[in-house]
């Protein structure tokens, strides 16, 4: 029994040696055969690894941008079109909520002296917004509770507005006309903008004014969008549950009156889309593996024809069909594994280059490497089976006669 097992291993080792010698003896043909596998595996590795790196960078960006905030969009009902100032105050009572900031936007004509600009982004905020974005104001003061209560015509402006309307002039204490209404400039904003979900989706405004003033300019008495800031130690799920309880009561438990968004839900949607794209691209790249497998089959069929005499001689000396079959399967397997190994190395190099060009993180995907190696090995076995079976079925007399 032990002698039989030992002889089998010796035979398999001899098959490996002969297969490798045959591959090296036909370098040009072997290289062209391996090329299809190499390209296919490299494409699969590069695409999956690059998408994974991009996905990781995107997740980090989403997490940092939307940490600790929820954005609520109100569509309203027939009886209640939006939220009043008292409603917003009521929404700050749950322990999970640290504060609420209304998002009131308008596009306005802004002028000073002989200069004017149209379609300038103006946003109405409250004092809590500046407590959450302490680094937003570089000079001057923030908008405070007095500005909200008295609906004052005060504003903060961005660096672009300073360059457009106050070039060479200190804007603090100067007047800026928004839709013909004079506003007092009380502060200057940094260029970093708002990091909340609303700020990310809507972009940074050029001018900030009290939200009550923005509502008055919009001829509106209600707010239809606001950002909720989570209290320390509370999760977005807990805050969402608390908000839903309050909003359901405010809208008399009518359906589809509001929508609560957090960055995790947006991130999940983006991740699902990236996974679908990754699977689609990997499927397209796998076509090259099929082409490479056909190339292996073609080469092995040619090899069987060229080595007919050798096969006949081995059979005449007592080789049984499965021994002949295993020899050609090993040769096919080696071709695909060589192509797969080279493809993995090339794919990782391409992915590294792409991640540097795109500015994303480079993360080696174990799944992609195992997928590439498994695909290449499977292609070698599957497409080498028919030529190996053909070789094992040759009649030794016919094979020796054709020599």
Secondary structure as GFF3:
##gff-version 3
##sequence-region A 1 403
A	DSSP	alpha_helix	2	25	.	.	.	ID=ss1
A	DSSP	alpha_helix	27	66	.	.	.	ID=ss2
A	DSSP	beta_strand	69	74	.	.	.	ID=ss3
A	DSSP	alpha_helix	85	90	.	.	.	ID=ss4
A	DSSP	beta_strand	97	102	.	.	.	ID=ss5
A	DSSP	beta_strand	104	112	.	.	.	ID=ss6
A	DSSP	beta_strand	115	125	.	.	.	ID=ss7
A	DSSP	alpha_helix	127	132	.	.	.	ID=ss8
A	DSSP	beta_strand	137	140	.	.	.	ID=ss9
A	DSSP	alpha_helix	145	150	.	.	.	ID=ss10
A	DSSP	beta_strand	154	157	.	.	.	ID=ss11
A	DSSP	alpha_helix	159	165	.	.	.	ID=ss12
A	DSSP	beta_strand	175	178	.	.	.	ID=ss13
A	DSSP	beta_strand	181	189	.	.	.	ID=ss14
A	DSSP	alpha_helix	197	202	.	.	.	ID=ss15
A	DSSP	beta_strand	207	210	.	.	.	ID=ss16
A	DSSP	alpha_helix	211	217	.	.	.	ID=ss17
A	DSSP	beta_strand	225	230	.	.	.	ID=ss18
A	DSSP	alpha_helix	236	250	.	.	.	ID=ss19
A	DSSP	beta_strand	258	261	.	.	.	ID=ss20
A	DSSP	alpha_helix	263	306	.	.	.	ID=ss21
A	DSSP	alpha_helix	308	316	.	.	.	ID=ss22
A	DSSP	alpha_helix	321	358	.	.	.	ID=ss23
A	DSSP	alpha_helix	366	392	.	.	.	ID=ss24
A	DSSP	alpha_helix	396	401	.	.	.	ID=ss25
###
